[in-house]
Amino acid sequence: MIKTQILTSELRENLKRVMQIEISKMPEYLDSLEPKDKINILCKLMPYVFPKVEDINCKDNEPLSW
């Protein structure tokens, strides 16, 4: 079990480093894309940046709380 935890920890750290490097290169990657592909990628990334919007349901005569 300990060996697995060490491997998992190392894997996470390595993946974290790779992701940081790739994220730092994102502007270059995006600039190299065609506009339609750039928009497609940005739309796919949006859920990771912006919180999801949730519906709010109100009943008649129910006070709104903000």
Buried (B, 14 or more C-beta within 10 A) or exposed (E): EEEEEEEEEEEEEEEEEEEEEEEEEEEEEEEEEEEEEBEEBEEEEEEEEEEEEEEEEEEEEEEEEE
